[in-house]
Amino acid sequence: MNATELFFDTIRKGFKDRLQLQINNNPQVVNSKDARGFTPLIFATYFGNEDATKILLDNGAEVNAKDSSGNTALLGVCFKGNLRLAELLISKGADINSQNKVGVTPLIYAVMYNQDAVVRLLLKHKADTSIKDNKGKTALAYAKEKGNQNLVDILN
């Protein structure tokens, strides 16, 4: 197992002490990518690992780095509905209007997956409701399509 694979394995297993040690021994691993194009930050947030996320951000992880599909860590936590990680990423400068390769934004993902609290958080931080994905749909269009009146009301 090479250093990058070992680092990702440490994140997956949640060994925060080993994580810091590996960063100390090999600082550039913080912004490495695995075979699928995930960064350690995207990987940590995918697993909901708040400790690893904080360690990575405190050690220079690029908050807006994208995977091979154009997703950032914030995009991932928005569809999963992890409010605490969304707040943390936003506090560290995550781009709330970033778009992946199909044009989806954190707000659109949050709406698509009925994550009301995340939608409110993104709007509080001035998420742009006018952005359309590659299908020409806004977050509001998805809320209406899903019949989620609560989200329609929040977005209006």
C-alpha positions in Angstrom: 0.0 0.0 0.0 1.5 3.4 -1.0 1.4 6.5 1.2 -1.7 7.9 -0.5 -3.7 4.6 -0.1 -2.5 4.3 3.5 -3.7 7.9 4.2 -7.1 7.2 2.7 -7.3 4.0 4.7 -6.5 5.9 7.9 -9.4 8.3 7.1 -11.8 5.5 6.4 -10.9 3.8 9.7 -11.2 7.1 11.7 -7.7 7.0 13.2 -7.3 10.7 13.8 -3.9 10.4 15.7 -2.4 8.4 12.8 -3.9 10.9 10.4 -2.0 13.8 11.9 1.2 11.8 12.1 0.9 10.9 8.4 0.4 14.5 7.5 3.4 15.5 9.6 5.5 12.9 7.8 4.2 13.7 4.3 2.4 17.1 4.2 1.5 17.0 0.5 -0.7 14.0 1.1 -3.4 16.4 2.4 -4.3 17.4 -1.2 -3.5 14.1 -2.9 -6.1 12.1 -4.9 -7.0 8.5 -4.9 -7.6 6.3 -7.9 -11.2 7.6 -8.2 -10.2 11.2 -8.1 -11.3 11.8 -4.5 -9.3 14.2 -2.3 -8.8 13.2 1.4 -11.3 16.0 2.3 -14.0 14.8 0.0 -13.4 11.3 1.3 -13.5 12.3 5.0 -16.8 14.3 4.5 -18.3 11.4 2.5 -17.9 9.2 5.5 -19.1 12.0 7.8 -15.8 12.0 9.6 -15.8 15.4 11.4 -12.5 14.9 13.2 -10.7 14.0 10.0 -12.3 16.9 8.2 -11.1 19.4 10.8 -7.6 17.9 10.8 -7.4 18.1 7.0 -8.7 21.7 6.9 -6.3 22.7 9.7 -3.4 21.2 7.7 -4.1 23.0 4.4 -6.6 20.8 2.6 -8.1 22.7 -0.4 -11.7 23.2 0.6 -12.9 23.7 -3.0 -10.9 20.9 -4.6 -13.0 18.8 -7.0 -13.1 15.1 -7.7 -13.3 13.6 -11.2 -17.0 14.4 -11.4 -16.5 18.0 -10.4 -17.9 17.5 -6.9 -16.5 19.4 -3.9 -16.7 18.2 -0.3 -19.6 20.7 0.2 -21.6 19.2 -2.7 -21.3 15.8 -1.1 -22.4 16.8 2.4 -25.3 18.7 0.9 -26.9 15.7 -0.7 -26.2 13.7 2.5 -27.7 16.4 4.7 -24.7 16.7 7.1 -25.5 20.1 8.5 -22.5 20.2 10.8 -20.0 19.4 8.1 -21.7 21.9 5.7 -21.3 24.6 8.4 -17.7 23.7 8.9 -16.9 23.7 5.2 -18.7 27.1 4.6 -16.8 28.6 7.6 -13.5 27.6 5.9 -14.5 29.2 2.6 -16.3 26.5 0.6 -17.8 27.9 -2.6 -21.6 27.6 -2.0 -22.3 28.1 -5.7 -19.8 25.7 -7.1 -21.1 23.5 -9.9 -20.1 19.9 -10.8 -19.7 18.6 -14.3 -23.5 18.3 -14.7 -24.1 21.8 -13.3 -25.5 20.8 -10.0 -24.8 23.2 -7.1 -24.9 22.4 -3.3 -28.3 24.1 -3.2 -29.7 21.9 -6.0 -28.3 18.7 -4.3 -29.8 19.7 -1.0 -33.2 20.3 -2.7 -33.0 17.1 -4.7 -32.4 15.1 -1.5 -35.0 17.0 0.7 -32.3 18.4 3.0 -34.4 21.3 4.4 -31.9 22.4 7.1 -29.1 22.4 4.6 -31.2 24.5 2.1 -31.8 27.1 4.9 -28.1 27.2 5.7 -27.1 27.7 2.1 -29.6 30.4 1.6 -28.4 32.1 4.8 -25.0 32.2 3.2 -26.4 33.7 0.0 -26.6 30.7 -2.3 -27.6 31.8 -5.7 -31.1 30.4 -6.4 -30.9 31.4 -10.1 -28.2 29.0 -11.1 -29.4 26.3 -13.5 -27.9 22.8 -13.9 -27.1 21.3 -17.3 -30.8 20.3 -17.7 -31.8 24.0 -17.3 -33.3 23.5 -13.8 -32.9 25.6 -10.7 -33.3 24.4 -7.2 -36.8 25.8 -7.1 -37.7 23.8 -10.3 -36.5 20.6 -8.5 -38.5 21.4 -5.4 -41.7 21.9 -7.5 -41.0 18.8 -9.5 -40.6 16.7 -6.2 -43.8 18.3 -4.9 -42.0 19.5 -1.8 -44.1 22.5 -0.8 -41.9 23.2 2.3 -38.8 23.7 0.1 -40.8 25.7 -2.5 -41.8 28.0 0.3 -38.3 28.3 1.6 -36.9 29.0 -1.8 -39.6 31.6 -2.6 
